[in-house]
Amino acid sequence: MARRSVLFTPGDRPEMLRKAPGTGADVVVFDLEDGVAPARKAEARSAIREVLTDPTFDPDCEVCLRVNPVGLAAAEDVGAVAGPALRLDAVMLPKPTSADDVAQLGRLLAEHDLAVPVFALIESAAGLLAAQELAAAEPTAALAFGAEDYTADVGATRTHEGTEVLYAKQHVVAAAAAAGVDAIDTIHADIEDVEGLGEATRRAVGLGFDGKMCIHPRQVGPVTEAFTPEPAEVEWARKVLAAEREASAEERGVFTVDGEMIDAPLVARAEQIAERAGLDIGE
């Protein structure tokens, strides 16, 4: 499942909740945390529940709910939103600092018969240092990195180049890769800065992220495009995976494609390209 573009939508805006899947985002996140003022949390919970339990709401994308942190209002969020025939695919947990936070959320979800994976959103120094255990926690399907809260926590200054969060991003990518889960890059806060968004997204691709969080529908297209492989890459991946199936049948570990020697790391790269392009690996 591709998670190239991850779009946040405020939970207290029901008209936006229903329109969000139409943006083309791979994941839409209905937000009960920072995107909603404290006085409107109850209203947002009600609005999200109404949308998620509406039988006519059947979007062609992954639907995620960002709850408040464990120990604050996560339990209230899950309890208020849960209901029969809930159209929910994942839950995002902000500000976790240990695997126990993810486990607690998993237990909350289980209490309401919600067997959905968790996106752990790392937003602090403690969370970053726990990235490996967060990624390896049983409910975790993705690690996301929130640069704004992280830099505030460590006292760093946000810059255009992003050198102040480079180590943190690399750490998140490595932890996610080691656990076999997705890595989602931070938002680009300036929605008018199309050029800067492109630069930031290309850097995220280069670092090994699988996707990027978006805060406005106009960011979805450029982000999705940047994480979508070029046609030449897709064709190469098709050839490699087809040749790999033949080689496996013949019990050969190394083979060639168009004169290029292919081994396990390149097969893994081809599988990544196929996944991002939405190909069936069995094609």
Salt bridges, closest charged atoms under 4 A:
ASP12 OD2 - ARG40 NE 2.59
GLU15 OE2 - ARG13 NE 2.70
ASP26 OD2 - ARG4 NE 2.74
ASP31 OD2 - ARG66 NH2 2.75
GLU33 OE1 - ARG66 NH1 3.25
GLU33 OE2 - LYS95 NZ 2.73
ASP34 OD2 - LYS95 NZ 3.90
GLU43 OE2 - ARG40 NH2 3.09
ASP54 OD2 - ARG18 NH1 3.03
ASP58 OD1 - ARG87 NE 3.68
GLU62 OE1 - ARG3 NE 2.83
ASP77 OD1 - ARG45 NE 2.71
ASP89 OD2 - ARG87 NH1 2.47
ASP100 OD1 - ARG107 NH2 3.94
GLU123 OE1 - LYS95 NZ 3.52
GLU148 OE2 - ARG158 NH2 3.25
GLU164 OE2 - ARG158 NH1 2.78
ASP182 OD2 - ARG3 NH1 2.91
ASP185 OD1 - LYS169 NZ 3.19
ASP185 OD2 - LYS212 NZ 2.81
GLU192 OE2 - ARG218 NH1 3.30
ASP193 OD2 - HIS188 NE2 3.18
GLU199 OE1 - HIS160 NE2 3.03
ASP210 OD1 - ARG276 NH2 3.71
GLU233 OE2 - ARG269 NH2 3.35
GLU250 OE1 - ARG252 NE 2.76
ASP258 OD2 - LYS239 NZ 2.98
GLU283 OE1 - ARG238 NH1 2.93
